[in-house]
Amino acid sequence: MKMSGGVEWALHCCVVLTAAPGPVPAARLAELHDVSASYLAKQLQGLSRAGLIQSVQGQAGGYLLTRPPDEITVLDVVEAVDGPRPAFVCTEIRQRGPLAAPAEACLVPCAISRAMHAADAAWRAALRAVTIADLAHDVRADYEVDVFAGIRGWLAAANGET
């Protein structure tokens, strides 16, 4: 199951927003992650349309999470960016070609379709089981220093705060 690079960017942004003291401008999120601001803006729009983040207007504006991070799953972010379509779409290939099975013989999905749909369901369940809060916790555990304190300081310095 291949996801777009935008999913990674969107997940990183959501994790950063858990530590931000206030709204974070899209340009600052792009700069923090050294990614294209225009491409990241598309991912942020997807998150916003899905109701996962909201835009705050004004000089101190930017993006905020709309819900507590323990209420936003990785699957929510994946679907906001890449859409909810299943990874596999059965085209009933068994009903084509010189040895095609008649439609009346294909009343249940074939073994291949069943296996692929089961894999998709398991993948979605795994992503649904991890929240942005879980990711933020794991990011904290990955570093010997408080990475979020560094992010908060970097964001505050950009706003002229100390």
FENQUIDA-V133115 format. One record per pair of residues at least 6 apart in sequence whose C-alpha atoms are under 6 Angstrom apart, sorted by the first residue. I is the first residue (numbers start at 1). J is the second residue. D is the distance in whole Angstrom. If there is no record, write none. Layout:
# FENQUIDA-V133115
I J D
I J D
This chain:
# FENQUIDA-V133115
6 43 6
7 78 6
7 81 6
15 136 5
19 148 6
20 152 6
23 61 6
23 62 4
23 63 5
23 64 5
24 62 4
24 63 5
25 62 4
27 37 6
30 37 5
43 81 6
46 80 5
46 81 5
47 53 6
47 80 5
48 54 6
50 80 6
52 65 6
52 66 5
53 64 5
53 65 4
53 66 5
54 63 6
54 64 5
55 62 6
55 63 5
56 62 5
69 132 5
69 133 5
70 131 5
70 133 5
72 131 5
72 132 6
73 128 5
73 130 6
73 131 4
73 132 6
74 127 5
74 130 6
74 131 6
75 127 5
75 128 5
94 100 6
94 101 6
95 101 5
